[in-house]
Amino acid sequence: MLPALVEIELAAGDPGAARRGADELETIAGEYPKPMLQAVAGQADGAVRLADGDAAGASQSLRQAWRLWQKLGVPYEATRCRALIGSACRDLGDEASALMDFEAAHAGFLELGAAPAAAWAASLMRAGAGEGAGTAGPLTPRENEVLRLVASGRGNRAIAAELYLSEKTVARHISNIFLKLGLSSRAAATSYAYEHGLAG
């Protein structure tokens, strides 16, 4: 329950309570030095340090946790650590490394089928790049084209004809767009396209 408590307290804006939870996890991991407990404690410590503005300390804890999760074969938590490492890099002024970590996290979440987490990672990428006109975010050039045509009101058959694709391929592109952007409808995709200067 402690890892969840740390996350909840951070989300609620109470870093002091989150720190107490993270410290308790560290104590348990010290008494029972098992890799999983050490990974959980390191990730919690890194998240709290990140919230406290200690990006360098956060990066160190998170990288250690990331390595442990990888060794344990727990890809979701390893990928979450990667996204948090990106945030630490950004806070340290290393935007290139931050984007590399966010892109890796985004790809990892997509591979796991974790759409909300993939959308979170995509939002972290866009936050650094700016959300101005023409920013495609995590979409490929082809997905960007499909999104533009969806926003113009075209159906799958019309999009397929315009791009010389099969309707099945268009449907797959639209499904990928929804997954990558955390969207659930053509209307939401159209809204996203107009908000990000991708329509028209």
C-alpha positions in Angstrom: 0.0 0.0 0.0 2.9 2.4 0.6 3.8 3.0 -3.1 0.2 3.9 -3.8 0.2 6.2 -0.7 3.2 8.0 -2.0 1.6 8.5 -5.4 -1.7 9.7 -3.9 0.0 12.2 -1.5 2.1 13.6 -4.4 -1.0 14.0 -6.5 -2.8 15.6 -3.6 0.1 18.1 -3.2 1.4 16.9 0.1 5.1 16.1 -0.4 5.7 15.9 3.4 3.3 12.9 3.7 4.7 11.4 0.5 8.2 11.7 1.9 7.2 9.9 5.1 5.8 7.0 2.9 9.0 6.9 0.8 11.1 6.9 4.0 9.1 4.0 5.4 9.6 2.1 2.1 13.4 2.7 2.3 13.4 1.4 5.9 11.6 -1.8 4.8 13.9 -2.2 1.8 16.9 -1.8 4.1 15.6 -4.5 6.5 14.7 -6.8 3.7 17.1 -6.1 0.9 15.2 -7.7 -2.0 15.5 -6.3 -5.5 11.7 -5.6 -5.8 11.5 -3.8 -2.5 14.6 -1.7 -3.5 13.1 -0.9 -6.8 9.8 0.2 -5.2 11.7 2.3 -2.6 13.9 3.9 -5.2 11.1 4.8 -7.5 9.1 6.4 -4.6 12.2 8.3 -3.4 12.9 9.5 -6.9 9.3 10.7 -7.4 9.3 12.6 -4.1 12.7 14.1 -4.8 11.4 15.3 -8.2 8.4 16.9 -6.5 10.7 18.6 -4.0 12.9 20.1 -6.8 15.9 17.8 -6.2 16.2 16.7 -9.8 19.8 15.4 -9.5 18.9 13.2 -6.5 15.7 12.1 -8.2 17.6 11.1 -11.4 20.0 8.9 -9.3 17.2 7.1 -7.4 15.1 6.6 -10.5 17.9 5.3 -12.7 18.7 2.7 -10.0 15.0 1.7 -9.7 14.8 1.5 -13.5 17.7 -0.9 -13.7 16.2 -3.0 -11.0 12.8 -3.1 -12.7 14.5 -4.1 -15.9 16.4 -7.0 -14.2 13.2 -8.1 -12.6 11.3 -8.1 -15.9 8.6 -5.6 -14.8 8.3 -3.5 -17.9 5.4 -1.2 -16.9 7.2 0.1 -13.8 10.5 0.3 -15.7 8.7 2.5 -18.3 7.2 4.7 -15.6 10.7 5.2 -14.2 11.9 6.2 -17.6 9.2 8.9 -17.9 10.1 10.2 -14.5 13.8 10.2 -15.4 12.8 12.4 -18.4 11.2 14.8 -16.1 14.3 15.0 -13.9 16.4 15.6 -17.0 14.1 18.4 -18.1 14.4 20.0 -14.6 18.1 19.8 -14.9 18.0 21.7 -18.3 18.8 18.6 -20.4 15.9 18.8 -22.9 17.5 16.4 -25.4 17.9 13.6 -22.9 14.4 14.4 -21.5 12.8 13.9 -24.9 14.8 10.7 -25.5 13.4 9.3 -22.2 9.9 10.5 -22.9 10.0 8.9 -26.4 11.3 5.6 -25.0 8.6 5.7 -22.3 5.9 6.5 -24.9 7.0 3.6 -27.1 7.2 1.3 -24.1 3.7 2.1 -23.0 2.3 1.6 -26.5 4.0 -1.8 -26.7 2.3 -2.7 -23.4 -1.1 -1.5 -24.6 -1.2 1.1 -21.8 -3.1 3.9 -23.6 -3.6 6.3 -20.6 0.1 6.0 -19.7 1.1 6.4 -23.4 -1.0 9.6 -23.5 0.7 10.9 -20.4 4.1 10.3 -21.9 3.0 12.0 -25.1 1.9 15.0 -23.1 5.3 15.2 -21.5 6.9 15.3 -24.9 4.6 18.0 -26.1 5.1 20.1 -23.0 8.8 20.5 -23.9 8.4 21.0 -27.6 5.5 23.5 -27.1 2.0 22.8 -28.3 2.1 25.4 -31.0 0.9 25.1 -34.6 2.1 22.2 -36.6 3.4 20.1 -33.7 2.6 16.5 -34.5 3.7 15.2 -31.1 4.1 11.4 -31.1 2.4 10.8 -34.5 4.2 9.5 -37.5 4.0 11.6 -40.7 1.4 9.2 -42.2 -0.7 9.3 -39.0 -0.5 13.1 -39.1 -1.9 13.0 -42.7 -4.7 10.6 -41.6 -5.5 12.9 -38.6 -5.7 15.9 -40.9 -8.2 14.1 -43.2 -10.2 12.9 -40.2 -10.4 16.5 -39.0 -11.7 17.5 -42.5 -14.7 15.2 -42.0 -13.7 12.5 -44.4 -14.6 8.9 -43.8 -12.3 5.9 -43.9 -13.1 5.1 -47.5 -12.4 8.7 -48.7 -9.1 8.8 -46.7 -8.1 5.5 -48.2 -8.8 6.7 -51.7 -6.9 10.0 -51.2 -3.8 8.3 -49.6 -3.9 5.2 -51.9 -4.3 2.9 -48.9 -6.7 0.1 -48.0 -9.6 0.9 -45.6 -8.1 -1.6 -43.2 -4.8 0.3 -43.1 -6.6 3.6 -42.6 -8.6 2.0 -39.7 -5.3 0.8 -38.2 -3.8 4.2 -38.5 -6.8 5.8 -36.8 -6.7 3.2 -34.0 -3.0 4.0 -33.5 -3.8 7.8 -33.4 -6.4 7.2 -30.7 -4.1 5.1 -28.7 -1.1 7.4 -28.9 -3.1 10.5 -28.1 -5.4 8.9 -25.5 -8.5 9.7 -27.6 -11.7 7.7 -28.0 -13.6 9.3 -30.9 -13.2 11.0 -34.3 -14.7 14.2 -32.7 -12.0 14.2 -30.1 -9.3 13.6 -32.8 -10.8 16.5 -34.8 -10.6 18.8 -31.7 -7.0 17.7 -31.1 -6.1 18.4 -34.7 -7.5 22.0 -34.6 -6.0 22.7 -31.1 -2.5 21.7 -32.4 -2.6 23.3 -35.8 -2.8 19.9 -37.6 -6.0 20.5 -39.5 -6.7 22.1 -42.8 
